[in-house]
Amino acid sequence: MAWFTLYLLNLLWAMAGTSTHARSSCSVPPAQKALVNGLQVLMESSVTHSAYPNPSVLIAMNLAGAYNLETQKLLTYKLMASDTADLTIGQLALTIMALTSSCRDPGNKVSILQKQMENWAPSSPNAEASSFYGPSLAVLALCQKNPETTLPIAARFAKTLLANSSPFNIDTGAMATLALTCMYNKIPVGSEAGYRMLFGQVLKDTVENISMRIKDSGIIGDIYSTGLAMQALSVTPEQPNKEWNCKKTVDTILNEIKQGKFHNPMSIAQILPSLEGKTYLDVPHVSCSPDHEVQPTLPNSLSPVPPSAANITVIYTINNQLRGVELLFNVTINVSVKSGSVLLVVLEEAQRKNPMFKFETTMTSWGLVISSINNIAENVNHKTYWQFLSGNKPLNEGVADYIPFNHEHITANFTQY
């Protein structure tokens, strides 16, 4: 009977990987489903030949069930063909999850990410919470591929979270909850019980912090952080003391959708899975049609590729006049980029031309956010950050990698909120 015992142990482990804990019983009412469908159509319409491939959009499409299969193929193809050399840990993790949800083999991307996480360490003992968002994504992506080899990485990550004392960040907390819930559910049978205690302790602390941000309206933090928080609260094995009324949250989100609050593809990609009753833990279990399994090709209906966009000259200014900051400056540079480029392209070209325009980014749920320019970094304790403006209009608070624009004047101001 030894073979049966081994079979049973393996079966229990497999079931642990696919089961999710009881989710709060709430769903979008049938009469409101058209609102969610409209959001998805709007999100899918953001996928074009010239747009930067957004893995978060593909994950949301696959979890919800794509409407436009040609768009789904195009985005999958672009992600498979993309160069991962310059991706952050978070971007690489999202790409792996996006390809997994499309039933594609991520190839060596998984081993590259594992190596990066084996060498990962926070920038300081009290690094800002947002800096843990990318590593949280990485632990989740690796857990879904090989939980056994991810176990020591996840344990070190969990201990680092426990030791960190920076102010709580809802998006990071939600993603860490999803990652460690995956690990909690997939601890190999017979492994040290200490892993379960460690992950359980971090999960309990994190979901308590999330639940403290639940407003009377049901919104968790703000409307844009609510989607990931809903995913976290719906699957965590450690329930918070404060009960979450999921129905109230869904009703409020639907009202916000009616008011046009969700129009950015990234904001839609964050909320859509929850409205469809899905979470990032469902990524490995997406059912793909046979067509998904063939080698990717460019859809015929999308050929030929549109001609290259013309170049535009962008006047880019960096400005810091805050008192108490050691370096004051106001410098302008002209850079030439393709029309429709994302902000990141402008910043990279400016940095190439003048080292004073050196910048750094932080991975967030919205994509890459500019966290430092000319060695002046944002600081959550001082409430300082880099704000990007076109004229007097803010540009998505520094989200750099997915939103195309055609602005001829850009200013980055170091400011306080």
MARMARVO-997896 format. One record per residue (C-alpha): residue number from 1; residue in three letters; x, y, z. Coordinates in pm, whole numbers. Layout:
num, residuo, c1, c2, c3
NUM, ALA, X, Y, Z
...
***
This chain:
num, residuo, c1, c2, c3
1, MET, 0, 0, 0
2, ALA, 301, 230, -2
3, TRP, 223, 331, -358
4, PHE, -130, 432, -252
5, THR, 0, 640, 37
6, LEU, 240, 820, -197
7, TYR, -41, 872, -446
8, LEU, -265, 1016, -174
9, LEU, 8, 1255, -53
10, ASN, 67, 1380, -406
11, LEU, -306, 1420, -459
12, LEU, -339, 1625, -141
13, TRP, -52, 1848, -250
14, ALA, -208, 1899, -592
15, MET, -545, 1979, -436
16, ALA, -377, 2232, -207
17, GLY, -242, 2409, -511
18, THR, -578, 2439, -685
19, SER, -816, 2493, -399
20, THR, -906, 2838, -281
21, HIS, -1056, 2917, 54
22, ALA, -1421, 3008, 69
23, ARG, -1475, 3343, -91
24, SER, -1726, 3593, 29
25, SER, -2052, 3525, -153
26, CYS, -2089, 3827, -377
27, SER, -2109, 3872, -749
28, VAL, -2210, 4130, -1005
29, PRO, -2591, 4129, -1046
30, PRO, -2699, 4017, -1396
31, ALA, -2857, 4358, -1460
32, GLN, -2518, 4524, -1401
33, LYS, -2309, 4279, -1607
34, ALA, -2314, 4512, -1907
35, LEU, -2108, 4763, -1707
36, VAL, -1833, 4505, -1652
37, ASN, -1848, 4391, -2014
38, GLY, -1805, 4751, -2128
39, LEU, -1499, 4790, -1906
40, GLN, -1339, 4483, -2059
41, VAL, -1403, 4603, -2413
42, LEU, -1244, 4938, -2324
43, MET, -940, 4762, -2176
44, GLU, -898, 4532, -2475
45, SER, -917, 4827, -2715
46, SER, -594, 4963, -2561
47, VAL, -397, 4677, -2722
48, THR, -246, 4793, -3052
49, HIS, 60, 4720, -3263
50, SER, 232, 5037, -3143
51, ALA, 139, 5010, -2773
52, TYR, 381, 4867, -2519
53, PRO, 268, 4509, -2435
54, ASN, 97, 4514, -2096
55, PRO, 100, 4174, -1920
56, SER, -155, 4289, -1660
57, VAL, -407, 4344, -1939
58, LEU, -347, 3996, -2081
59, ILE, -387, 3836, -1737
60, ALA, -718, 4017, -1686
61, MET, -835, 3922, -2036
62, ASN, -757, 3555, -1980
63, LEU, -912, 3539, -1633
64, ALA, -1230, 3709, -1754
65, GLY, -1241, 3536, -2093
66, ALA, -1125, 3749, -2385
67, TYR, -1381, 3904, -2620
68, ASN, -1141, 3994, -2899
69, LEU, -936, 3682, -2973
70, GLU, -726, 3864, -3233
71, THR, -625, 4119, -2970
72, GLN, -547, 3837, -2728
73, LYS, -321, 3669, -2985
74, LEU, -143, 3995, -3065
75, LEU, -68, 4073, -2701
76, THR, 48, 3716, -2633
77, TYR, 276, 3726, -2937
78, LYS, 429, 4059, -2835
79, LEU, 500, 3937, -2482
80, MET, 660, 3617, -2609
81, ALA, 878, 3813, -2849
82, SER, 976, 4085, -2599
83, ASP, 1329, 4116, -2463
84, THR, 1332, 4048, -2090
85, ALA, 1684, 4180, -2033
86, ASP, 1571, 4523, -1912
87, LEU, 1262, 4413, -1720
88, THR, 1232, 4467, -1347
89, ILE, 1157, 4171, -1121
90, GLY, 791, 4270, -1112
91, GLN, 762, 4312, -1489
92, LEU, 927, 3975, -1549
93, ALA, 693, 3808, -1299
94, LEU, 387, 3961, -1466
95, THR, 512, 3846, -1807
96, ILE, 550, 3488, -1678
97, MET, 200, 3495, -1529
98, ALA, 54, 3644, -1848
99, LEU, 210, 3373, -2064
100, THR, 103, 3106, -1816
101, SER, -256, 3231, -1831
102, SER, -230, 3201, -2211
103, CYS, -108, 2839, -2183
104, ARG, 233, 2939, -2316
105, ASP, 566, 2812, -2188
106, PRO, 759, 3108, -2039
107, GLY, 1083, 2924, -2122
108, ASN, 1392, 3039, -1935
109, LYS, 1212, 3340, -1788
110, VAL, 1124, 3134, -1480
111, SER, 1483, 3033, -1406
112, ILE, 1597, 3394, -1463
113, LEU, 1337, 3521, -1216
114, GLN, 1428, 3256, -960
115, LYS, 1794, 3355, -979
116, GLN, 1704, 3722, -937
117, MET, 1493, 3646, -630
118, GLU, 1767, 3428, -478
119, ASN, 1989, 3736, -491
120, TRP, 1719, 3988, -396
121, ALA, 1739, 4197, -80
122, PRO, 1559, 4519, 18
123, SER, 1750, 4840, -39
124, SER, 1748, 4911, 337
125, PRO, 1603, 4759, 657
126, ASN, 1316, 5010, 641
127, ALA, 1267, 5023, 264
128, GLU, 935, 5174, 157
129, ALA, 653, 4923, 136
130, SER, 599, 4990, -234
131, SER, 945, 4843, -306
132, PHE, 809, 4500, -203
133, TYR, 540, 4498, -472
134, GLY, 763, 4357, -746
135, PRO, 915, 4085, -524
136, SER, 561, 3989, -414
137, LEU, 471, 3936, -779
138, ALA, 787, 3731, -822
139, VAL, 707, 3499, -530
140, LEU, 357, 3448, -671
141, ALA, 482, 3372, -1022
142, LEU, 745, 3128, -893
143, CYS, 500, 2962, -654
144, GLN, 269, 2887, -946
145, LYS, 553, 2725, -1138
146, ASN, 748, 2536, -873
147, PRO, 641, 2585, -509
148, GLU, 901, 2345, -370
149, THR, 1203, 2536, -503
150, THR, 1031, 2866, -417
151, LEU, 987, 2773, -51
152, PRO, 1321, 2913, 80
153, ILE, 1279, 3228, -133
154, ALA, 928, 3284, 2
155, ALA, 1040, 3221, 361
156, ARG, 1318, 3480, 336
157, PHE, 1075, 3724, 175
158, ALA, 818, 3669, 452
159, LYS, 1078, 3730, 725
160, THR, 1183, 4051, 549
161, LEU, 820, 4170, 548
162, LEU, 790, 4098, 920
163, ALA, 1103, 4300, 995
164, ASN, 999, 4601, 783
165, SER, 846, 4894, 971
166, SER, 766, 5136, 687
167, PRO, 406, 5264, 647
168, PHE, 165, 5006, 508
169, ASN, 82, 5007, 135
170, ILE, -246, 4841, 31
171, ASP, -139, 4731, -317
172, THR, 181, 4577, -183
173, GLY, -3, 4416, 108
174, ALA, -262, 4266, -127
175, MET, -1, 4124, -364
176, ALA, 204, 3986, -75
177, THR, -116, 3821, 55
178, LEU, -178, 3654, -281
179, ALA, 184, 3536, -302
180, LEU, 203, 3394, 48
181, THR, -146, 3242, 23
182, CYS, -19, 3053, -282
183, MET, 280, 2931, -80
184, TYR, 65, 2852, 226
185, ASN, -162, 2635, 9
186, LYS, 129, 2460, -162
187, ILE, 368, 2376, 122
188, PRO, 485, 2024, 33
189, VAL, 351, 1750, 257
190, GLY, 609, 1664, 522
191, SER, 787, 2000, 509
192, GLU, 873, 2185, 824
193, ALA, 563, 2310, 1008
194, GLY, 748, 2636, 1070
195, TYR, 678, 2745, 712
196, ARG, 304, 2738, 772
197, MET, 341, 2932, 1096
198, LEU, 564, 3192, 928
199, PHE, 339, 3246, 628
200, GLY, 31, 3244, 851
201, GLN, 175, 3512, 1077
202, VAL, 260, 3744, 786
203, LEU, -80, 3681, 627
204, LYS, -262, 3758, 952
205, ASP, -73, 4085, 1001
206, THR, -119, 4188, 638
207, VAL, -492, 4120, 606
208, GLU, -550, 4297, 939
209, ASN, -381, 4602, 788
210, ILE, -591, 4574, 473
211, SER, -916, 4537, 669
212, MET, -837, 4852, 868
213, ARG, -854, 5042, 537
214, ILE, -1209, 4926, 457
215, LYS, -1433, 5233, 448
216, ASP, -1804, 5244, 533
217, SER, -1876, 5256, 160
218, GLY, -1694, 4926, 108
219, ILE, -1400, 5086, -75
220, ILE, -1064, 4953, 46
221, GLY, -812, 5238, 54
222, ASP, -926, 5406, -266
223, ILE, -1119, 5283, -570
224, TYR, -801, 5187, -755
225, SER, -651, 4979, -472
226, THR, -981, 4801, -406
227, GLY, -946, 4543, -686
228, LEU, -628, 4381, -555
229, ALA, -749, 4410, -195
230, MET, -1068, 4222, -292
231, GLN, -857, 3942, -437
232, ALA, -648, 3921, -121
233, LEU, -941, 3918, 121
234, SER, -1130, 3659, -84
235, VAL, -856, 3392, -70
236, THR, -653, 3446, 247
237, PRO, -650, 3152, 488
238, GLU, -612, 3398, 776
239, GLN, -929, 3602, 811
240, PRO, -910, 3954, 963
241, ASN, -1101, 4042, 1280
242, LYS, -1309, 4299, 1091
243, GLU, -1564, 4129, 868
244, TRP, -1559, 4235, 505
245, ASN, -1890, 4302, 332
246, CYS, -1796, 4205, -22
247, LYS, -2141, 4286, -163
248, LYS, -2116, 4644, -42
249, THR, -1773, 4677, -205
250, VAL, -1902, 4543, -539
251, ASP, -2209, 4771, -531
252, THR, -1991, 5077, -467
253, ILE, -1743, 4983, -740
254, LEU, -2030, 4940, -989
255, ASN, -2153, 5289, -901
256, GLU, -1802, 5425, -958
257, ILE, -1793, 5253, -1298
258, LYS, -2121, 5422, -1389
259, GLN, -1957, 5756, -1311
260, GLY, -1671, 5681, -1552
261, LYS, -1403, 5643, -1284
262, PHE, -1240, 5342, -1453
263, HIS, -1105, 5443, -1793
264, ASN, -733, 5368, -1770
265, PRO, -640, 5016, -1895
266, MET, -429, 4950, -1584
267, SER, -710, 5047, -1346
268, ILE, -947, 4819, -1536
269, ALA, -697, 4531, -1534
270, GLN, -679, 4557, -1152
271, ILE, -1056, 4554, -1087
272, LEU, -1182, 4321, -1364
273, PRO, -1072, 3983, -1218
274, SER, -1253, 4050, -889
275, LEU, -1571, 4150, -1071
276, GLU, -1551, 3820, -1259
277, GLY, -1499, 3621, -938
278, LYS, -1134, 3548, -1019
279, THR, -797, 3618, -857
280, TYR, -434, 3589, -963
281, LEU, -432, 3248, -792
282, ASP, -647, 3126, -1082
283, VAL, -377, 3204, -1341
284, PRO, -243, 2845, -1370
285, HIS, -595, 2707, -1406
286, VAL, -722, 2910, -1703
287, SER, -877, 2673, -1955
288, CYS, -735, 2739, -2299
289, SER, -885, 2643, -2634
290, PRO, -676, 2423, -2868
291, ASP, -594, 2737, -3065
292, HIS, -396, 2864, -2765
293, GLU, -156, 2573, -2792
294, VAL, -26, 2645, -3142
295, GLN, 285, 2851, -3200
296, PRO, 208, 3224, -3193
297, THR, 165, 3404, -3522
298, LEU, 55, 3754, -3604
299, PRO, -318, 3750, -3688
300, ASN, -370, 3801, -4064
301, SER, -642, 4055, -4005
302, LEU, -392, 4275, -3822
303, SER, -137, 4276, -4104
304, PRO, 37, 4462, -4245
305, VAL, 201, 4640, -3956
306, PRO, 116, 5012, -3959
307, PRO, 392, 5245, -4078
308, SER, 626, 5385, -3814
309, ALA, 508, 5696, -3635
310, ALA, 681, 6026, -3703
311, ASN, 924, 6169, -3450
312, ILE, 827, 6453, -3219
313, THR, 1049, 6682, -3012
314, VAL, 968, 6681, -2641
315, ILE, 1086, 6964, -2418
316, TYR, 1152, 6794, -2084
317, THR, 1223, 6987, -1763
318, ILE, 1323, 6852, -1422
319, ASN, 1266, 7085, -1129
320, ASN, 1337, 7070, -758
321, GLN, 1284, 7383, -549
322, LEU, 1184, 7220, -218
323, ARG, 1355, 7369, 83
324, GLY, 1544, 7119, 292
325, VAL, 1641, 6910, -8
326, GLU, 2016, 6922, -61
327, LEU, 2015, 6981, -438
328, LEU, 1808, 7253, -608
329, PHE, 1785, 7260, -986
330, ASN, 1574, 7350, -1286
331, VAL, 1711, 7200, -1607
332, THR, 1556, 7154, -1951
333, ILE, 1650, 6924, -2238
334, ASN, 1507, 6856, -2583
335, VAL, 1464, 6491, -2687
336, SER, 1334, 6334, -3006
337, VAL, 1105, 6028, -2975
338, LYS, 839, 5854, -3182
339, SER, 493, 6008, -3159
340, GLY, 283, 5799, -2918
341, SER, 584, 5687, -2713
342, VAL, 539, 5614, -2345
343, LEU, 691, 5846, -2086
344, LEU, 964, 5593, -2009
345, VAL, 1105, 5633, -2362
346, VAL, 1137, 6009, -2315
347, LEU, 1316, 5968, -1982
348, GLU, 1553, 5705, -2120
349, GLU, 1650, 5928, -2413
350, ALA, 1706, 6228, -2181
351, GLN, 1919, 6013, -1950
352, ARG, 2123, 5892, -2247
353, LYS, 2195, 6251, -2354
354, ASN, 2263, 6399, -2009
355, PRO, 2349, 6204, -1689
356, MET, 2181, 6475, -1482
357, PHE, 1852, 6327, -1603
358, LYS, 1931, 5989, -1449
359, PHE, 1618, 5832, -1302
360, GLU, 1501, 5527, -1109
361, THR, 1168, 5347, -1106
362, THR, 956, 5147, -861
363, MET, 720, 4869, -967
364, THR, 357, 4930, -858
365, SER, 17, 4785, -942
366, TRP, -14, 5054, -1210
367, GLY, 324, 4981, -1368
368, LEU, 657, 5155, -1328
369, VAL, 647, 5479, -1129
370, ILE, 934, 5728, -1136
371, SER, 1075, 5730, -783
372, SER, 1402, 5922, -827
373, ILE, 1548, 6180, -1066
374, ASN, 1899, 6322, -1047
375, ASN, 1954, 6127, -722
376, ILE, 1656, 6295, -553
377, ALA, 1423, 6017, -439
378, GLU, 1064, 6024, -321
379, ASN, 1015, 5970, 52
380, VAL, 685, 5856, 198
381, ASN, 781, 5984, 546
382, HIS, 849, 6332, 408
383, LYS, 546, 6304, 175
384, THR, 758, 6393, -126
385, TYR, 726, 6253, -478
386, TRP, 791, 6330, -845
387, GLN, 489, 6472, -1027
388, PHE, 482, 6485, -1406
389, LEU, 291, 6761, -1580
390, SER, 196, 6853, -1933
391, GLY, 122, 7221, -1892
392, ASN, -79, 7216, -1568
393, LYS, -225, 6869, -1623
394, PRO, -82, 6575, -1425
395, LEU, 36, 6273, -1625
396, ASN, -86, 5968, -1430
397, GLU, 138, 6048, -1132
398, GLY, 456, 5928, -1300
399, VAL, 333, 5596, -1443
400, ALA, 595, 5554, -1711
401, ASP, 573, 5234, -1908
402, TYR, 225, 5172, -2046
403, ILE, 48, 5502, -2113
404, PRO, 126, 5653, -2458
405, PHE, 116, 6029, -2500
406, ASN, 183, 6303, -2752
407, HIS, 286, 6593, -2530
408, GLU, 549, 6839, -2648
409, HIS, 623, 6983, -2303
410, ILE, 680, 6772, -1991
411, THR, 783, 6892, -1647
412, ALA, 884, 6674, -1355
413, ASN, 840, 6859, -1027
414, PHE, 966, 6728, -696
415, THR, 681, 6815, -465
416, GLN, 492, 6735, -144
417, TYR, 138, 6615, -86
***
